[in-house]
């Protein structure tokens, strides 16, 4: 078993990882920026090291400083969380080369799955259904036009190294393709320093359903069911739930088996998520694979009773999975709402500032993952998500009722949050009747 884990992240996910390590008797090291000197994750860890100024490029993305912190404190492993360096193949490779265990898959698989066009081709070869589109990268606008005519509009233009909803545009005609093509290339160059792109058929009004997998280093793989992430704004997830009401048990089993077989075929290990689009005819298509723990992992934990972060650590320690697919049971319905420091009334403008009063909801089946506390100052430098509320009920109706109650109980004074907007989603008739897709926010709220 690993002895000391350095957590190369901040916020609620850093707290989440530190708590899991503490329960396992594993020492922890927190890294923090100057801006995060009063952060909860720093206070909870056994040791902490400042790795730079507020700017994440100089701190949480500073590979040299993080590696030095690990060596200085004698950490034998690094957990990257999500975001920042979690899907950096060069960082994972460097950890391995100097004898520090990277709690995640190999650098080769991170690189492979991080390149969207290569990932698509790999999954296609592994027997996973893929969206019709370009065979690899698109060379120029003329090739883009030719492909679009073959697969028919609408089409979606994607940055090959994209992520987080960036570098994605939809074109409904050749005129729009010409315009959006250049925009995506520019966004991709600025955001990812890689302007390579590919094209796919745009699946209209799909559900976004992802399969959680766990794979050890001995070839054992299981899936932990699905999460429906269709409630999103501008490709950013807002609310997630499991099970998905868009698929039945037969399709669930088929998607799970496809995911498990693909993971086995590519030799993947640790936690991972294969994301699919499900169309109105119940066809599903590979979208991407995330080679890390997901923001929405708690909903899976609620229905399976497993601790995914602990499982990650066990796998990285060389242990075999302690269960088979037959041992996995799914109980009830779970839902997660992301609480962001932002103002929906002002185009979701970030609202950093000092929290002058705080009350977190509680009760049976209610969980809050957060790193905030009273008098904590939410910085303007980082992501606006300040908490996640996760609920578990016997069915979807009970989960919605619990989430409504939890949101009503939440008090975060001093800053503006999206809590009221989340409540409006839960009250929406189409959401409650399961009549929604990835365009839900835009259709129902015009956002």
C-alpha positions, 0 to 999 in steps of 0.5 A: 500500500502507498505510504504518502500521497501528494495531492496535486490539486485544490478545492473540494477534490483535494479535500475529498482525496485527503479524507480518503487517504486519512481513512486508509491510514495514508499520510498526505501532502497538500500543495497550495498557491499563495492565494490558497494559503488559508485553504481547507485542503492545506489545513487537513493535510499532514504536510503542505508545500507552497508551490507558487503564486496565484496564477495556476500556470506558476503553481498548480500547473508548475510540474517542476515545483510539484515534483520537487514538493513530492521529493522534499516531503518523501511522497511515494505517489501523486494523486492529480484529482481532476483538471490541472495536470490530471490528464497531462501525459508528460507529468504522468511520465515524469512521475513514473521516471523518477519512481513516484507512483502516478495515481491514474493510468499510464502516460501512454494511455493518457496521451492516446485518449487525450487526442480526440481523433486518435481516441476515436479511432482506437475505440472504433478498433476496440468495437465501440460505436463511433459517430460518423466523421473524418478519418483522423484529423482534417487537413484544410477547409476543402477537406472539411467541406468534402467530409461534411457533404458525405455525412450531411449537416449539421456537423460538429467541429472539434479541437483534437486536444479539446476539453472542458467545452472549449474548441467545439462549434456546430455548423448547419451549412457550408457557409457556417462551416467556413466561418466556424472552422477558423474560429475553432482552429483559433480557439484550439491554438490559444487554449491547447497550443494545438490547432488540429481539428476533426469533424463529426456528424452532429447528433441532434438532441442527444442524451449525454450518458457516461459509463464509469469503469475501474480496472486494476493492473492485473487485467480485471475490469468492471463497470459501475453503471452510468451517469446522465450528464445531459443537463449542461450549459455551453457544454459544461455539466450542471447536474448529473444523475444515476441511473439514466432514465434515457436507457433501459436495463438491456441498453445499460448492460450493452453499454457497460459491456462495450465499455469493459471490453474496450478498456480490456482491449487497450490495457487501461488501468485505474478509474476512467469514464467513457462518455457516450451520446445516446440518440432518440433511437437509443443508438449510442456513440463514443464521444471521449474517454476521461482518464481521471476521476470525474467531478460527478463520481459521488453519484456512482458512489451513492448507488454502489456503496464504493469509494472510487478514490480509495479504489484508485489508491488500491489499484495504484498500490498494485492490488487486485479489484476486490469484487467482480461485475456480479458483485456490483449492485445498484441501489436507488437513485442519486443526483448531484448539483454543482454549486458555483459562485456565479450569478445566473442573472448576469450571464453567469458572471463569476462572483468571488468574495468572502463568505460571511455566513455558511450553513450546509444541508444535511440529513439522511441521504444528503452529502456535501463535498466542499472546501469552503467555510465561514469567513473563507474568501472564494478566489477569482483566480480559479474555477467557480465551483465551490461545492457539490450537493449529492443526494440519494433516494429510493427513486428519482422522485425522492432524489429530486425532493431531497435535492430541492430540500437540500438546496433550500437549506443551503446558505452561502452569505456574502457571495452570489451562487447558482442555487436558485437556478438549480432549483428552477431546473428541479421544478421544470416540468420537462425535467421532472418528466424526463423529457430533456436532452443536452439542449435542455438549458438553452430550450427551457431557459434561453441560456 
